[in-house]
Amino acid sequence: MVEILAALSASAAAGMRIALPLLVIGLIQNEELWSRVPLLSSIPPQIVVGILAGWSFLEVVASKRFLGQRVLQIVELFFTPIVGALMGITVAKIAAVSPSLIWIIGIVGGLLALVLRLVQIGWFYRLRGIPLWIVFIEDALCVFLVVLAFDAPKKGGLIALMLLWLAIRSSKEWQRIYRERKRHHYQEPD
């Protein structure tokens, strides 16, 4: 159970940023440097570090401006479930989870990351840009969740589940607002 919470914690981090959690997980496992991360283990570590460091820098800098947020949302929507699955699989491998469960954890991790990304996109369009203070919290929480996946997996998993709960609450609130607007629109006299 603890291994599943650890994988959820790492996958939730991928729902916020895609390169930053992969960079952090590689730096935490510094003696093995991405040897347990599927796909990245077949690429030389120097290239992986360069790409992830560059993309992480772009994520951190571009997310502070409206246009940067918009471009990142579009580009990262495609990669989020892939990175979420990679993060979940990697943490499951490190935690020595049964091989039959690793792919299930990867699928669940990818879906969790996708849900968090979709809610983030929803808030972006609803608020016409994510406020800067939330972006800073998101950056810190992303790194914090990856570290917790290894140091305190129960806490990290619980934070990931709370983020999922907030995502579900947000979508229900949007649905309620949409229904009210639709009802109000039909009730207006001509």
N, C-alpha and C positions, 0 to 999 in steps of 0.2 A: 504494500500500500504506500509506503514512504517513497518508493522508487517512482510510482505513478505521480505522486504529488511533485516530486522533483522534476519530472519530465513536463508536467503542466506548467510549472514555474518557468522553465526555460522556453517553452513554446509560447507562453504569454508574452515574454520579452520580445519574441519574434513578431508578435502582433503589433508592437509599437515601432520597432526599427528592425531592419533586416541584417545589415552588415555589423552593426555595433555588438549585438549579442554573439555573433559568430566570432568576432575578434576577441571579445572577452573570454569566451569558452576556450579559445585557442591559447590565450595567455594564461588562463588558470591551469590548463593542462600543459604547461610549457615544456616538459620533457618529451612529450609525445606530439605536441603541436599539430593538431588536427588529424592525427592518425586514426582516430575512431569516428570521425565525421564522414559519413558517406559522401561521395562525390569529391569532397575537398582532399581526402586522403590520397587521391591519385594525382594531385597537382603538387608540384614542388612548393614547399612551405614559403620560400621567399616570394613567389608570385602571389600566393594566397594572402600573405601579410600585406603586400603592396596593394592588392585590389581591395581587401577589406578595410585597410587603414584609409585609403583614398575615399571609398564609398562612405565609411563612417564619418569622415570629416565633412563630406558633402551632405550627409544626413543631418549632422549637428548644425552646420552653417545654414543650409538651405531651408531647414524647418523653421527658421526664425522670421522668414518673410512670407507674405501671402502667395506670391508666384512660386516660390520654392516649395511651399507646402502643397500647392496644387499639382506641381510636376511630380513631387515625391509620392503623393497619393496615387496618382495614375500608374506610375512605374512600379511602385512597390506592391500594388494590389495583386499583380500577377505573381510576384516572387514570395509573398508572405506565406501562403500555405506550404510552399516547398521548403522554405527556411524553418517554418514551425515544425514540419515533419522531421527535418534534419536535426533540429535541436532536441526534439523528443526522443528520436532514435539514438542520438549521441549520448544523452543522459541515461537512457535505459541501458545502453551497452556498458557505460562506465559503472552503473549500479549493478551490473551482472544480472539483468532481468532475463527470464526464460526466452529463448529465441522465438518461440511461438507467439509471445506477447509483444515483441519489439515492433512488429509492423502495425499492430493494432494501436499501440501507443503513438507511433508515427502518424497514423491517420487521425487519431483524436487530437494530437498536438497540432497538426496542420489545420484541422477544422477550428480549433480554439483560436489559433492565430488569425485565421481568416475572419472569424466572427468579430474579434477585437478590431481588426483593420476596417471592416465594413462599418462598424459603429463609429470608429474614428472618422471615416469619410463622411458618414451621415452628420456628425457634429460639425465637421468642417463646412459643409454646405449649409447647414442650418444656421451656424453662427457667422457665416461668410468669412471664415478663417479662424484658426484656433488661436486663442490668446497666448501671448508669449509666456506668461507664468505657467500655463498648463504644459507648454512645450518643454520648459525646463524640468518640470516635475516628471514628465514622460521620459526624458533622457535619463534622469537619475533612477527612476523606477525600472527602466529597462536593464541597466547595469545591475541594480540591486537584485532583481529577480534572478538573473543568471548566477550571481554570487550565492544567493539563498538556495538555489537548486543544489549546490554542493555543500554549503555549510549548514543550512537549516532547511532541509527540504519540506518539512511539515509547514513551516511558516510561509515559505515561498509558494507552496501549493495552495494554501488557504488564501493568500493574496490573489493568486491566479483565479481561484473560484469566486472570490469577491468581485474581481474585475468582470468575470463572466456574468455574475448576478447583476452588476451595474449595466452591462451591455443589454441584458434582457429587459431590465427596467426601462432603459432609454428607448428601446424599440417599442415597448408597450406604450410609453408616453407619447412618442411620435404618432403611433397609430391612433391614440385617443384624440390628439390634436387634429389629425387629419380628418377623423370622423366628425368632430365638432365643426370644423370649417366647412365640410361638405354639407352637413345638416343645416348650418347657418346660411350657406349659399342657396340651398333649395327653399328655405323659409322666407327669404327676402321678397317683399312685394314688388311687383313690376311697376 
